[in-house]
Amino acid sequence: VEHLLATELKDRARRSLERRTTRAQLGRFKPMADYDWRWPGAIDRELVEAALRLEFLAEPRNVVLVAPQGLGKTMIAQNIAHQAILAGHSVLFTSAAKMLVELGGVQGSAHLFQQRLRKYTRVGLLIVDEVGYLSYDSKAADLLFQVVSERHEKRPLVLTTNLTFSDWPTIFPNAACTVALIDRVLHHADV
C-alpha cells in the first residue's frame, strides 16, 4: 500500500508540474547554465541570482530587468518563471503586446473583461516581457496600470524592458497614468 501511495503521489506531482508548465505559456528557453555572465559587463549578478532563487516572492516584490536588446532579459525572465513553476507556484509568462491586445479586445463586455483581468491579476507570478518595444495609446497604458495596481503589494511581477523609466512616456504618449504606473512598479522592486 505504501508503494502504491508513493507512486500515486509522484504521479500527481508530475501532472501538477505539467499543468503549471502548460498554463505558464513559457515556451522554449535556454537554461541559465548557457548564460554568458561576462556579457554585459555591468550586470548585477548577485541580484539576478537572488531573483532566480525566488527571494522576491515571499514579500512580494517586483523584479524589473532593464537593458538594451539582446542582453538576455527574456532568457533570465523565463528561467525565473521556470524556477517558480518547479517551486509549485502558478506562473504566467506573456508579452506586453499580447496582454494589452487581449485585455483591450474584451473591454466592450464587462464580464469578459473582468474574467481576462483576473487571468493576469490572480496568477501567483506574472511575467510581462518586452515593455517598451512598441508604443501604445493611453487606453493600453490604463490597462497596464490596472493590472499593476491590482497586483500591487499582493502578488509579484517581473517586467523586462529595453527602456529606462525616464523613457517610458514614449511608450505611452499622452497617458496621464505613466508616472503612477512607474511608481507602482518600483514601489517594492529590484531593478
N, CA and C of each residue as an Amber inpcrd file, in Angstrom:
protein
   573
   0.8370000  -1.1900000   0.0000000   0.0000000   0.0000000   0.0000000
   0.8830000   1.2550000   0.0000000   1.9540000   1.2300000   0.7870000
   2.8550000   2.3850000   0.8120000   3.4420000   2.6560000  -0.5620000
   3.8140000   1.6010000  -1.2610000   4.3830000   1.7530000  -2.6080000
   3.3450000   2.3620000  -3.5590000   2.0940000   1.8970000  -3.4790000
   1.0300000   2.4560000  -4.3240000   0.7960000   3.9250000  -4.0100000
   0.7730000   4.2850000  -2.7280000   0.5890000   5.6810000  -2.3450000
   1.7460000   6.5550000  -2.8200000   2.9550000   6.0530000  -2.6750000
   4.1260000   6.8170000  -3.1290000   4.0790000   7.0110000  -4.6410000
   3.6960000   5.9730000  -5.3620000   3.5850000   6.0670000  -6.8310000
   2.5130000   7.0770000  -7.2090000   1.3610000   7.0390000  -6.5230000
   0.2690000   7.9710000  -6.7960000   0.6980000   9.4120000  -6.5040000
   1.3940000   9.6320000  -5.3990000   1.8660000  10.9770000  -5.0660000
   2.8540000  11.5020000  -6.1010000   3.7640000  10.6580000  -6.5490000
   4.7160000  11.0630000  -7.5950000   3.9900000  11.4230000  -8.8790000
   2.9860000  10.6130000  -9.2380000   2.2360000  10.8690000 -10.4600000
   1.4430000  12.1780000 -10.3520000   0.8440000  12.4210000  -9.2030000
   0.1200000  13.6830000  -9.0050000   1.0590000  14.8790000  -9.0910000
   2.2230000  14.7710000  -8.4980000   3.2100000  15.8590000  -8.5500000
   3.6470000  16.1090000  -9.9870000   3.8600000  15.0390000 -10.7390000
   4.2610000  15.1740000 -12.1470000   3.1660000  15.8620000 -12.9540000
   1.9060000  15.4300000 -12.7720000   0.7940000  16.0390000 -13.5140000
   0.6120000  17.5070000 -13.1180000   0.7820000  17.8120000 -11.8380000
   0.6690000  19.1920000 -11.3760000   1.7370000  20.0660000 -12.0210000
   2.9620000  19.5630000 -12.0650000   4.0580000  20.2920000 -12.7170000
   3.7670000  20.5010000 -14.1980000   3.2560000  19.4890000 -14.8730000
   2.9130000  19.6120000 -16.2960000   1.8260000  20.6560000 -16.5110000
   0.7910000  20.6630000 -15.6560000  -0.2900000  21.6540000 -15.7890000
   0.2360000  23.0680000 -15.5710000   1.0300000  23.2750000 -14.5210000
   1.5770000  24.6140000 -14.2540000   2.4700000  25.0730000 -15.3970000
   3.2530000  24.1420000 -15.9580000   4.1420000  24.4870000 -17.0730000
   3.3330000  24.8880000 -18.3000000   2.2860000  24.1420000 -18.6010000
   1.4390000  24.4560000 -19.7590000   0.7350000  25.7940000 -19.5630000
   0.1750000  26.0130000 -18.3930000  -0.5490000  27.2610000 -18.1190000
   0.3790000  28.4790000 -18.1330000   1.6340000  28.2880000 -17.8320000
   2.5810000  29.4060000 -17.7810000   2.8690000  29.9810000 -19.1610000
   2.6370000  29.2140000 -20.2150000   2.8830000  29.6590000 -21.5960000
   4.3310000  30.1150000 -21.7730000   5.2260000  29.3410000 -21.2010000
   6.6410000  29.7090000 -21.1610000   7.3480000  29.4790000 -22.4910000
   7.0000000  28.4330000 -23.1900000   7.6830000  28.1360000 -24.4450000
   9.0890000  27.6090000 -24.2040000   9.8370000  27.4930000 -25.2740000
  11.2140000  27.0080000 -25.1750000  12.1280000  28.1310000 -24.7130000
  13.1540000  27.7580000 -23.9550000  14.1000000  28.7620000 -23.4830000
  15.4250000  28.0930000 -23.1550000  16.4620000  28.9210000 -23.1270000
  17.7970000  28.4290000 -22.7650000  17.9390000  28.4370000 -21.2490000
  18.5800000  27.4210000 -20.6970000  18.8150000  27.4220000 -19.2440000
  19.8870000  28.4390000 -18.8630000  19.8890000  28.8370000 -17.6140000
  20.8660000  29.8190000 -17.1320000  22.2980000  29.3130000 -17.2440000
  22.4730000  28.0140000 -17.3180000  23.8240000  27.4690000 -17.4940000
  24.4490000  27.9620000 -18.8000000  23.6040000  28.3400000 -19.7650000
  24.0940000  28.8470000 -21.0520000  24.3030000  30.3580000 -21.0710000
  23.9760000  31.0370000 -19.9650000  24.0890000  32.4960000 -19.9350000
  25.5470000  32.9110000 -19.7850000  25.9680000  33.8770000 -20.5890000
  27.3310000  34.3890000 -20.5300000  27.3680000  35.5710000 -19.5540000
  27.8240000  35.3140000 -18.3400000  27.8540000  36.3440000 -17.3060000
  28.8840000  37.4270000 -17.5990000  29.7620000  37.1980000 -18.5520000
  30.7600000  38.2320000 -18.8960000  30.1600000  39.2940000 -19.8100000
  28.9820000  39.0120000 -20.3930000  28.3440000  39.9520000 -21.3100000
  26.8990000  40.0930000 -20.9090000  26.4130000  41.2150000 -20.5510000
  27.0960000  42.5080000 -20.4710000  27.9300000  42.6140000 -19.1940000
  28.9180000  43.4490000 -19.2370000  29.8290000  43.5810000 -18.1010000
  29.2020000  44.2230000 -16.8750000  28.1350000  44.9830000 -17.0250000
  27.5610000  45.7360000 -15.9100000  26.3920000  45.0220000 -15.2250000
  26.1920000  43.7490000 -15.5130000  25.0590000  43.0440000 -14.9160000
  25.2720000  42.8340000 -13.4220000  24.2000000  42.9750000 -12.6620000
  24.2320000  42.7490000 -11.2240000  23.9340000  41.2650000 -10.9890000
  24.9660000  40.4570000 -11.0680000  24.8090000  39.0050000 -10.9920000
  24.1630000  38.5750000  -9.6810000  24.5510000  39.1940000  -8.5900000
  24.0020000  38.8350000  -7.2890000  22.4900000  39.0340000  -7.2530000
  22.0170000  40.1440000  -7.8160000  20.5880000  40.4340000  -7.8400000
  19.8370000  39.4500000  -8.7420000  20.4240000  39.1230000  -9.8850000
  19.8020000  38.1540000 -10.8020000  19.7300000  36.7870000 -10.1380000
  20.7980000  36.3790000  -9.4880000  20.7960000  35.0760000  -8.8280000
  19.8010000  35.0440000  -7.6670000  19.6190000  36.1570000  -6.9730000
  18.6090000  36.2320000  -5.9100000  17.2080000  36.0720000  -6.5090000
  16.9800000  36.6890000  -7.6540000  15.6840000  36.5330000  -8.3380000
  15.4710000  35.0870000  -8.7680000  16.5160000  34.4420000  -9.2480000
  16.4150000  33.0420000  -9.6530000  16.1710000  32.1190000  -8.4550000
  16.5790000  32.5440000  -7.2730000  16.2950000  31.7800000  -6.0450000
  14.8970000  32.1070000  -5.5150000  14.2010000  33.0020000  -6.1970000
  12.8130000  33.3850000  -5.8860000  12.6730000  34.1060000  -4.5560000
  13.7130000  34.8010000  -4.1380000  13.6700000  35.5160000  -2.8660000
  12.6190000  36.6240000  -2.8550000  12.2590000  37.1450000  -4.0050000
  11.3090000  38.2490000  -4.0910000   9.8530000  37.8020000  -3.9220000
   9.5850000  36.5080000  -4.0320000   8.2050000  36.0310000  -3.9800000
   7.5750000  36.1550000  -2.5970000   8.3440000  36.0070000  -1.5590000
   7.8000000  35.9850000  -0.2050000   7.2130000  37.3270000   0.2250000
   7.7960000  38.4490000  -0.2080000   7.3850000  39.7600000   0.3270000
   6.0330000  40.2650000  -0.1480000   5.5210000  40.3070000  -1.2480000
   6.0970000  40.1030000  -2.5660000   6.7260000  41.3800000  -3.1160000
   7.7670000  41.2010000  -3.9150000   8.4650000  42.3090000  -4.5600000
   8.3710000  42.1270000  -6.0690000   8.5850000  43.1970000  -6.8000000
   8.6640000  43.1210000  -8.2510000  10.1260000  43.0100000  -8.6550000
  10.3560000  42.4670000  -9.8300000  11.6860000  42.4220000 -10.4210000
  11.5620000  43.0610000 -11.7960000  12.4270000  44.0380000 -12.0710000
  12.4120000  44.7080000 -13.3650000  13.7890000  44.5310000 -13.9930000
  13.8150000  43.9100000 -15.1550000  15.0600000  43.6960000 -15.8920000
  15.1390000  44.7550000 -16.9800000  16.1050000  45.6700000 -16.8410000
  16.2540000  46.7920000 -17.7690000  17.5920000  46.6600000 -18.4790000
  17.5570000  46.5880000 -19.7980000  18.7860000  46.5110000 -20.5980000
  18.4290000  46.6660000 -22.0650000  19.4020000  47.0590000 -22.8750000
  19.1590000  47.1040000 -24.3150000  18.8470000  45.7090000 -24.8590000
  18.3810000  45.6740000 -26.0900000  18.0400000  44.4130000 -26.7550000
  19.2340000  43.4740000 -26.8130000  18.9350000  42.1950000 -26.7310000
  19.9450000  41.1780000 -26.9780000  20.8550000  40.8400000 -25.8210000
  20.5340000  41.2900000 -24.6060000  21.4230000  41.0270000 -23.4820000
  20.8850000  39.9580000 -22.5200000  19.7710000  39.3110000 -22.8670000
  19.3150000  38.1720000 -22.0910000  18.2070000  38.4200000 -21.0900000
  17.4920000  39.5390000 -21.2010000  16.4040000  39.8170000 -20.2560000
  15.3270000  38.7390000 -20.3090000  14.9080000  38.3940000 -21.5210000
  13.8570000  37.3880000 -21.6840000  14.3220000  36.0320000 -21.1760000
  15.5500000  35.6760000 -21.4760000  16.1030000  34.3970000 -21.0120000
  16.1020000  34.3330000 -19.4880000  16.5150000  35.3980000 -18.8370000
  16.5310000  35.4370000 -17.3710000  15.0980000  35.3380000 -16.8460000
  14.1690000  36.0870000 -17.4510000  12.7740000  36.0550000 -17.0080000
  12.1780000  34.6620000 -17.1760000  12.4830000  33.9970000 -18.2740000
  11.9740000  32.6420000 -18.4890000  12.5420000  31.6730000 -17.4550000
  13.7900000  31.8530000 -17.0880000  14.3880000  30.9940000 -16.0750000
  13.7960000  31.2690000 -14.6910000  13.4710000  32.5180000 -14.3950000
  12.7750000  32.8320000 -13.1440000  11.4190000  32.1290000 -13.1350000
  10.7110000  32.2090000 -14.2490000   9.4050000  31.5440000 -14.3590000
   9.5420000  30.0450000 -14.1510000  10.5450000  29.4500000 -14.7710000
  10.7600000  28.0080000 -14.6510000  11.0420000  27.6100000 -13.2000000
  11.8780000  28.3870000 -12.5260000  12.1730000  28.0920000 -11.1260000
  10.9110000  28.1980000 -10.2580000  10.0730000  29.1940000 -10.5470000
   8.8310000  29.3620000  -9.7920000   7.8800000  28.1920000 -10.0340000
   7.8150000  27.7220000 -11.2700000   6.9760000  26.5600000 -11.5870000
   7.4750000  25.3410000 -10.8190000   8.7910000  25.1250000 -10.8410000
   9.3600000  23.9810000 -10.1210000   9.1090000  24.0710000  -8.6210000
   9.0040000  25.3040000  -8.1010000   8.7570000  25.5060000  -6.6680000
   7.2730000  25.4110000  -6.3180000   6.4270000  25.1640000  -7.3240000
   4.9990000  24.9550000  -7.0630000   4.1190000  26.1770000  -7.2220000
   4.6500000  27.2620000  -7.7690000   3.8710000  28.4890000  -7.9450000
   3.1540000  28.4950000  -9.2910000   2.0240000  29.1800000  -9.3440000
   1.3600000  29.4060000 -10.6290000   2.0470000  30.6000000 -11.2930000
   2.2920000  30.4710000 -12.5900000   3.0620000  31.4740000 -13.3260000
   2.3850000  31.7200000 -14.6700000   2.4330000  32.9670000 -15.1360000
   2.0170000  33.2950000 -16.4930000   3.0930000  34.1740000 -17.1110000
   3.6120000  33.7370000 -18.2500000   4.6230000  34.4760000 -19.0000000
   3.9470000  35.0030000 -20.2540000   3.9900000  36.3120000 -20.4600000
   3.3500000  36.9120000 -21.6250000   4.1350000  38.1350000 -22.0700000
   3.9110000  38.5240000 -23.3080000   4.4920000  39.7970000 -23.7610000
   3.5150000  40.9110000 -23.4170000   4.0340000  42.1070000 -23.2890000
   3.1700000  43.2590000 -23.0130000   2.1440000  43.4170000 -24.1270000
   2.5760000  43.2650000 -25.3700000   1.6720000  43.4320000 -26.5110000
   0.5220000  42.4350000 -26.4590000   0.8340000  41.1780000 -26.2070000
  -0.2060000  40.1450000 -26.1650000  -1.2080000  40.4270000 -25.0500000
  -0.7200000  40.7690000 -23.8710000  -1.6020000  41.0350000 -22.7440000
  -2.5080000  42.2350000 -23.0210000  -1.9330000  43.3200000 -23.5360000
  -2.7130000  44.5300000 -23.7560000  -3.7220000  44.3650000 -24.8890000
  -3.3750000  43.6120000 -25.9290000  -4.3270000  43.3350000 -27.0070000
  -5.4690000  42.4750000 -26.4790000  -5.1300000  41.4640000 -25.6810000
  -6.1640000  40.5820000 -25.1400000  -7.1160000  41.3490000 -24.2210000
  -6.5720000  42.1770000 -23.3420000  -7.4310000  42.9540000 -22.4430000
  -8.2280000  44.0070000 -23.2050000  -7.5960000  44.6620000 -24.1680000
  -8.2830000  45.6940000 -24.9430000  -9.3790000  45.1360000 -25.8250000
  -9.2210000  43.8890000 -26.2540000 -10.2000000  43.2790000 -27.1460000
 -11.5080000  42.9060000 -26.4820000 -11.5400000  42.8520000 -25.1630000
 -12.7750000  42.4560000 -24.4700000 -13.3600000  43.5800000 -23.6230000
 -12.8990000  44.7880000 -23.8130000 -13.3870000  45.8870000 -22.9840000
 -14.8570000  46.2020000 -23.2090000 -15.4250000  45.7730000 -24.3380000
 -16.8460000  46.0200000 -24.5940000 -17.7560000  45.1940000 -23.7060000
 -17.2550000  44.1050000 -23.1690000 -18.0390000  43.2260000 -22.2980000
 -17.4350000  43.2460000 -20.8980000 -18.1790000  43.7870000 -19.9470000
 -17.6610000  43.9040000 -18.5820000 -17.3290000  42.5370000 -17.9940000
 -18.1710000  41.5450000 -18.2570000 -17.9400000  40.2020000 -17.7180000
 -16.6670000  39.5880000 -18.3000000 -16.5190000  39.6350000 -19.6130000
 -15.3170000  39.0850000 -20.2570000 -14.0640000  39.8380000 -19.8250000
 -14.1820000  41.1540000 -19.7030000 -13.0260000  41.9470000 -19.2840000
 -12.5780000  41.5390000 -17.8820000 -13.5100000  41.4190000 -16.9500000
 -13.1560000  41.0280000 -15.5860000 -12.5390000  39.6350000 -15.5530000
 -13.0560000  38.7560000 -16.3870000 -12.5210000  37.3980000 -16.4630000
 -11.0690000  37.4180000 -16.9600000 -10.7910000  38.1780000 -18.0130000
  -9.4310000  38.2670000 -18.5400000  -8.5060000  39.0010000 -17.5870000
  -9.0190000  40.0320000 -16.9410000  -8.2130000  40.7760000 -15.9810000
  -7.7770000  39.8520000 -14.8360000  -8.6970000  39.0080000 -14.3590000
  -8.3560000  38.0520000 -13.2990000  -7.2450000  37.1010000 -13.7380000
  -7.2200000  36.7550000 -15.0100000  -6.1550000  35.8830000 -15.5370000
  -4.7860000  36.4780000 -15.2250000  -4.6650000  37.7850000 -15.3330000
  -3.3860000  38.4630000 -15.1300000  -3.1530000  38.9190000 -13.6940000
  -4.2190000  39.0980000 -12.9470000  -4.0420000  39.6250000 -11.5920000
  -4.0220000  38.5490000 -10.5190000  -4.5870000  37.3990000 -10.7810000
  -4.6820000  36.3530000  -9.7580000  -3.5750000  35.3100000  -9.8210000
  -2.8650000  35.2390000 -10.9250000  -1.7880000  34.2530000 -11.0420000
  -0.6950000  34.5940000 -10.0240000  -0.0650000  33.5620000  -9.4810000
   0.9420000  33.7770000  -8.4440000   2.0820000  34.6800000  -8.8720000
   2.6180000  34.4510000 -10.0720000   3.7060000  35.2700000 -10.6080000
   3.3850000  35.6140000 -12.0450000   3.3070000  36.8980000 -12.3340000
   3.0850000  37.3740000 -13.7050000   4.3940000  37.9200000 -14.2340000
   4.7730000  37.4580000 -15.4230000   5.9720000  37.9730000 -16.0810000
   5.5370000  38.6200000 -17.3860000   5.8050000  39.9310000 -17.5020000
   5.4360000  40.6990000 -18.6880000   6.7180000  41.0680000 -19.4070000
   6.8850000  40.5000000 -20.5760000   8.0960000  40.6670000 -21.3700000
   7.9080000  41.7820000 -22.3930000   8.9860000  42.4590000 -22.6980000
   9.0560000  43.4230000 -23.8030000   8.2240000  44.6870000 -23.6090000
   8.1940000  45.2200000 -22.4080000   7.5680000  46.5260000 -22.1960000
   8.5290000  47.5500000 -22.7930000   8.0700000  48.2940000 -23.7540000
   8.9170000  49.3250000 -24.3540000   9.3010000  49.0680000 -25.7880000
   9.0070000  47.8890000 -26.3070000   9.3560000  47.6030000 -27.6940000
   8.3600000  48.2290000 -28.6540000   7.1380000  48.4440000 -28.2110000
   6.1000000  49.0660000 -29.0330000   5.5160000  50.2510000 -28.2740000
   4.9590000  51.1910000 -29.0010000   4.2440000  52.3040000 -28.3750000
   2.7710000  51.9360000 -28.2750000   2.1120000  52.4470000 -27.2490000
   0.7050000  52.1480000 -27.0260000  -0.0580000  53.4360000 -26.8000000
  -1.3740000  53.3580000 -26.9560000  -2.2080000  54.5240000 -26.6810000
  -2.5030000  54.5990000 -25.1800000  -3.1950000  55.6480000 -24.7840000
  -3.4710000  55.8400000 -23.3590000  -4.3940000  54.7550000 -22.8170000
  -5.2300000  54.1810000 -23.6700000  -6.1020000  53.0750000 -23.2420000
  -5.2670000  51.8790000 -22.7900000  -4.2290000  51.5530000 -23.5580000
  -3.3440000  50.4430000 -23.1900000  -2.5810000  50.7550000 -21.9090000
  -2.1650000  51.9970000 -21.7490000  -1.4800000  52.3960000 -20.5150000
  -2.3990000  52.2110000 -19.3160000  -3.6640000  52.5670000 -19.4790000
  -4.6320000  52.3850000 -18.4030000  -4.8020000  50.9080000 -18.0620000
  -4.8010000  50.0530000 -19.0860000  -4.9390000  48.6100000 -18.8550000
  -3.7320000  48.0590000 -18.0910000  -2.5300000  48.4530000 -18.5010000
  -1.3340000  48.0000000 -17.7990000  -1.3380000  48.5240000 -16.3640000
  -1.7350000  49.7770000 -16.1900000  -1.8220000  50.3510000 -14.8500000
  -2.8030000  49.5590000 -13.9830000  -3.9170000  49.1490000 -14.5720000
  -4.9180000  48.3900000 -13.8300000  -4.3560000  47.0420000 -13.3770000
  -3.6370000  46.3560000 -14.2620000  -3.0230000  45.0760000 -13.8960000
  -2.0050000  45.2770000 -12.7740000  -1.1340000  46.2610000 -12.9410000
  -0.0960000  46.5220000 -11.9400000  -0.7320000  46.9200000 -10.6060000
  -1.7490000  47.7590000 -10.6380000  -2.4140000  48.2050000  -9.4110000
  -3.0890000  47.0520000  -8.6800000  -3.7420000  46.1790000  -9.4220000
  -4.4160000  45.0280000  -8.8020000  -3.4110000  44.0910000  -8.1220000
  -2.2130000  43.9790000  -8.6780000  -1.1920000  43.0880000  -8.1330000
  -0.3640000  43.7700000  -7.0450000  -0.3780000  45.0920000  -6.9920000
   0.4810000  45.8720000  -6.1030000   0.3900000  45.4000000  -4.6550000
   1.5320000  45.0300000  -4.1060000   1.7030000  44.5700000  -2.7300000
   0.9430000  43.2840000  -2.4130000   0.4150000  42.6050000  -3.4320000
  -0.2960000  41.3400000  -3.2190000   0.4310000  40.1740000  -3.8990000
   0.8290000  40.4010000  -5.1480000   1.4590000  39.3440000  -5.9250000
   2.6250000  39.9370000  -6.7220000   3.7070000  39.1820000  -6.8410000
   4.8920000  39.7070000  -7.5260000   4.7170000  39.7900000  -9.0390000
   5.5420000  40.6340000  -9.6120000   5.5270000  40.9110000 -11.0410000
   6.9690000  40.9920000 -11.5200000   7.2410000  40.4030000 -12.6740000
   8.5430000  40.5520000 -13.3170000   8.2950000  41.2490000 -14.6500000
   9.0080000  42.3290000 -14.8980000   8.9120000  43.0620000 -16.1630000
  10.2710000  43.0760000 -16.8320000  10.2740000  42.9530000 -18.1570000
  11.5030000  43.2070000 -18.9080000  11.2500000  44.4180000 -19.7940000
  12.2400000  45.2760000 -19.8770000  12.1060000  46.4730000 -20.7000000
  13.4630000  46.8650000 -21.2650000  13.4310000  47.4270000 -22.4450000
  14.6600000  47.9110000 -23.0580000  14.8480000  49.4080000 -22.8460000
  13.9110000  50.0360000 -22.1340000  13.9670000  51.4830000 -21.9220000
  14.1150000  51.8170000 -20.4430000  14.8460000  52.8820000 -20.1620000
  14.9080000  53.3760000 -18.7910000  13.5430000  53.9620000 -18.4330000
  13.2840000  54.1240000 -17.1630000  11.9710000  54.6100000 -16.7470000
  11.7170000  56.0410000 -17.2210000  12.7550000  56.8150000 -17.3720000
  12.5630000  58.1880000 -17.8750000  12.0730000  58.1850000 -19.3210000
  12.2720000  57.0750000 -20.0390000  11.8050000  56.9650000 -21.4250000
  10.4210000  56.3250000 -21.5420000   9.8360000  55.8660000 -20.4370000
   8.5240000  55.2200000 -20.5140000   7.4200000  56.1170000 -21.0650000
   7.4730000  57.4400000 -20.8870000   6.4360000  58.2620000 -21.5260000
   6.4290000  58.1300000 -23.0580000   7.5060000  57.6590000 -23.6560000
   7.4890000  57.4290000 -25.1090000   6.7150000  56.1640000 -25.4610000
   6.6020000  55.2270000 -24.5230000   5.8120000  54.0110000 -24.7540000
   4.3370000  54.3560000 -24.7140000   3.9780000  55.2040000 -23.7660000
   2.5810000  55.5710000 -23.5470000   2.4000000  57.0730000 -23.7140000
   2.5800000  57.6060000 -24.9180000   2.4090000  59.0550000 -25.0900000
   0.9640000  59.4430000 -24.7680000   0.8100000  60.5940000 -24.1810000
  -0.4980000  61.1390000 -23.8090000  -1.1930000  60.3620000 -22.6960000
  -0.4990000  59.4970000 -22.0130000  -1.1100000  58.7510000 -20.9180000
  -0.8260000  59.4530000 -19.5930000  -1.8740000  59.7960000 -18.9050000
  -1.7320000  60.5080000 -17.6350000  -1.2070000  59.5970000 -16.5270000
  -1.3820000  58.2940000 -16.6810000  -1.0430000  57.3790000 -15.5930000
   0.3910000  56.8510000 -15.6510000   1.2090000  57.2960000 -16.5860000
   2.5530000  56.7460000 -16.7420000   3.3980000  56.9050000 -15.4830000
   3.3780000  58.0720000 -14.8760000   4.1610000  58.3020000 -13.6630000
   3.6570000  57.4170000 -12.5320000   2.3510000  57.3000000 -12.3970000
   1.7760000  56.4420000 -11.3510000   2.1080000  54.9700000 -11.6230000
   2.1100000  54.5850000 -12.8780000   2.4640000  53.2100000 -13.2630000
   3.8930000  52.8980000 -12.8430000   4.8120000  53.7800000 -13.1670000
   6.2180000  53.5970000 -12.7900000   6.3490000  53.5430000 -11.2720000
   5.6290000  54.4220000 -10.5810000   5.6850000  54.4340000  -9.1190000
   5.2150000  53.1150000  -8.5310000   4.1360000  52.5510000  -9.0410000
   3.6240000  51.2760000  -8.5290000   4.5830000  50.1370000  -8.8370000
   5.1520000  50.1360000 -10.0210000   6.0840000  49.0740000 -10.3970000
   7.3180000  49.1190000  -9.4830000   7.8290000  50.3210000  -9.2190000
   9.0750000  50.4670000  -8.4820000   8.9170000  50.4970000  -6.9600000
   7.6720000  50.6090000  -6.4600000   7.4680000  50.7670000  -5.0270000
   8.1750000  49.6910000  -4.2040000   8.0140000  48.4530000  -4.5630000
   8.7510000  47.3380000  -3.9430000   9.3750000  46.5490000  -5.0840000
  10.5410000  46.9800000  -5.5270000  11.1160000  46.3370000  -6.7130000
  12.6290000  46.2430000  -6.6220000  13.1380000  45.2060000  -7.2610000
  14.5650000  45.0720000  -7.5150000  14.7520000  45.3250000  -8.9970000
  15.6240000  46.2780000  -9.3230000  15.8410000  46.6510000 -10.7270000
  17.2360000  46.2320000 -11.1350000
